[in-house]
Amino acid sequence: MSSFSNPKINPLHGYILCMSGTFSLSQISGPIILMEQAKRDAFVSSILGCIAYCLYAFWICRILNNQAPNQSFLDILELKMGSFITWAVRCWIALYLLSELFVVHKNVVTWVKSMIIPVTPIWAISLPLLIVCAYLAVKGIKPIAISFAILFPAFLILGMFMNVLTLKYRHFDLLLPLLSEGARPILEGAATTFRVGLELFLLLLISPHIQGHFKWKHFVVIVSIISFFIISTVVSMLTTFGPYEASKQRFPVYTQWRLASISSFMEHLDFLSMYQWLSSAAIIISLGLFALGDLLTSKQLPKKIAILILTTALFIGVEFQINDSDFLTFTKYYFYPLSTLSILCWTVFAYITTRKKGVS
């Protein structure tokens, strides 16, 4: 698909691409679910979830380093278990990816329409974003990686910028008392936080397109950045709005942007959040479409056709008038738990199929 002489990316680009999914979920659907589950103890839940995420990241790193170059765990699974089982797993993964892209796209469109341009029709918001995503997916993984590598520094700078400008509204005493909600809400919140970090699983799918050795130090850096981002997002929401007001917000991170200002001369800086949210959403949708096309076929023309069909399905799906509370219920009680269990199952498959003999 790509016109580059070497269409493969290096491991660092692979890490950064997977971060886009984590950032997208941790800004849009993750916070409201976490706040509803854990309330004040969302801070504790985020720390526990990030610890679990760190362990998962090192597990992924070990699997990737056991894989042969230019092979994914699905290729090895086909050699060991046959094409029927492998295609069942491929369809299972494809269903998950399509569901995740729908969740991300639906959330972004809902946010833009409800918070920024309410009178604009849904199709006028959805179509331009999907055209960009489909174009990047058709061009290949390297243009996707280069695009996010360009967008990522400004993304991080804007996040730090917002945190600094809203410091005056923080009340850190709202984090106390800790462990006030009981064990179950904390564990549920930790599972939600852990799910946000499971986007690293995408590395197992795109590993045939990555050239180079996966290094532990890169994983440490990426895991540290993502963990810091998740925990700081939760702390900023709790200390700005309090646990109960934050749980009532549909997009609490965006509401924080509305508080950002530079003296009395520069206010309403919330338009900068559009860059953050749209860039991370565009990259994860592009990457997801690319991975879906790669799962379904290895031939270039059918792959392009599959990407266009899947993009059309996302466009049609978001046009349906789904009640927002029903959509959040689906995300909270069905998509997050089922996708967590599914990703862990696939990771176990990957570990078993790539495990070297004599190594436990």
ABEGO torsion letter per residue (X at the ends): XBABABABBBAAAAAAAAAAAAAAAAAAAAAAAAAAAAEAAAAAAAAAAAAAAAAAAAAAAAAAAABBBGBBAAAAAAAAAEAAAAAAAAAAAAAAAAAAAAAAAAAAAAAAAAAABAABBAAAAAAAAAAAAAAAAAAEAAAAAAAAAAAAAAAAAAAAAAAAAAAAABBAAAAOBBGAAEAAAAAAAAAAAAAAAAAAAAAAAAAAABBEBBBAAAAAAAAAAAAAAAAAAAAAAAAAAEAAAAAABABAAAAAAAABBBEAABBGAAAAAAAAAAAAAAAAAAAAAAAAAAAABABAAAAAAAAAAAAAAAAAAAABBBBAAAAAAAAAAAAAAAAAAAAAAAAAAAAAAABBBGBX
